[in-house]
Amino acid sequence: MTTNKKHLYNFSGGVGALPEKVISDAQQAIKEIPDSNISALVVNHRSQLCRDILDETEQNIRTLLNVPDNYSILFLQGGASLQFTMIPMNLWVDKKCPVDYIVSGYWSKKAIEEAFKDGENVKTIWNGKAQNFTKLPTPNEYKIDDNAAYIHYCSNETVEGLQFTAPLETGEVTLVCDMSSDFLTRPVDVSKFGLIYVHAQKNIGAAGVTVVIIRNDLLDNIPDNVPTILDYRPHVKMKSIYNTPPIFAIYVVLLMTRWLLNDMGGLLNVAALSKNKAEAIYDVIDNSNGFYRGHAQKENRSLINVVFNLSSPELEKEFIEEAKNVGIIGLEGHRSLGGIRASFYTSMPLEGALYLKKFMLDFQKKNN
Ligand SMILES: Cc1ncc(COP(=O)(O)O)c(C=O)c1O
């Protein structure tokens, strides 16, 4: 691949970019964690250093999101996909009660498929398939069962580029959310949720660790036949050291949370930046006279994943190739949908969005 070395912006949707500072601090930590005499790759999980890394990472997430004291924060493995399985296993206690799912795209569909493996009483309370997953429901378009063990939704559908603007209002019913692609991109009222889960590799670090934020009262009813490693309780009890945690991956999350706190100045700033980045691209799409065609309907557009098409797959291929030649990578749409996807995770600077905007304008001029 030829790239313009002066600029290299990674818009990949699966695994996000990381700030240069975080990468160089991680490199340094591979040699030696500052003031420790030890590489981050060989930290023993029973050491005080490991405890300190976990504690500071947890504290930073608590500070960034203002997490109430009655929630535990866990660092687990198995990706967001394992949570699709662990959630019904742990929280669906009485199988006579249903579990409710909103199916708004590729990832929430994956989540519900796993719930069906745990029981039959799974309700799809809204499904966006008929509209080809171009929109999200308004509250009057779905009805939550008062007896539901929980309701599950995905706050940002990474593949289709659809994002809920606020947590669902669920009354007494426990709200469970896959926040993998928009975690720490804006302030969120954690007290509205029973459980939030998120893998690290998009907004808060590198692949290998999954963060779960769980309200402690939900631990009380977990069935005793859940296999130990899949049961949230031992992880809470042992403060994420029930077994060997992925310490280096957690260390990168620590660096990212420090960066979000100290360099970005917190989530209000991150949210404002997210808006500016995405709007720069939506502006090009909306003023392109149909040259670029957005996938999501306007009200539900994601500020994190901007998904669009050009007039033909051939032109899309050309767009992706030309972008690579000027140092813009990762624009391929998800394999299930095709088209173009530009992802603006926390680490993407505004200059990256403006650079892509200019490329899009130039490409349109040349190919119109
Ligand atoms: C919203 C969302 N949920 C779940 C997943 C699956 O995550 P993992 O690969 O960590 O299992 C993804 C993957 O990109 C995602 O975007």
The ligand as a Tripos MOL2 file, in Angstrom:
@<TRIPOS>MOLECULE
LIG
   16    16     1     0     0
SMALL
NO_CHARGES

@<TRIPOS>ATOM
      1 C1        -21.4790   -2.8590   19.2760 C.3       1 LIG1
      2 C2        -20.6450   -4.0970   19.2420 C.ar      1 LIG1
      3 N1        -20.9560   -5.0940   20.0750 N.ar      1 LIG1
      4 C3        -20.2510   -6.2470   20.0900 C.ar      1 LIG1
      5 C4        -19.1850   -6.4430   19.2420 C.ar      1 LIG1
      6 C5        -18.3820   -7.7340   19.3050 C.3       1 LIG1
      7 O1        -17.2290   -7.4760   20.0150 O.3       1 LIG1
      8 P1        -16.0740   -8.5340   20.2680 P.3       1 LIG1
      9 O2        -15.3690   -8.7370   18.9780 O.co2     1 LIG1
     10 O3        -15.2280   -7.8760   21.3120 O.co2     1 LIG1
     11 O4        -16.7110   -9.7700   20.7890 O.co2     1 LIG1
     12 C6        -18.8340   -5.4170   18.3450 C.ar      1 LIG1
     13 C7        -17.7040   -5.6120   17.4220 C.2       1 LIG1
     14 O5        -17.2580   -4.7740   16.7110 O.2       1 LIG1
     15 C8        -19.5840   -4.2200   18.3570 C.ar      1 LIG1
     16 O6        -19.2830   -3.2120   17.5260 O.3       1 LIG1
@<TRIPOS>BOND
     1     1     2 1
     2     2     3 ar
     3     2    15 ar
     4     3     4 ar
     5     4     5 ar
     6     5     6 1
     7     5    12 ar
     8     6     7 1
     9     7     8 1
    10     8     9 2
    11     8    10 1
    12     8    11 1
    13    12    13 1
    14    12    15 ar
    15    13    14 2
    16    15    16 1
@<TRIPOS>SUBSTRUCTURE
     1 LIG1         1 GROUP 0 **** ****
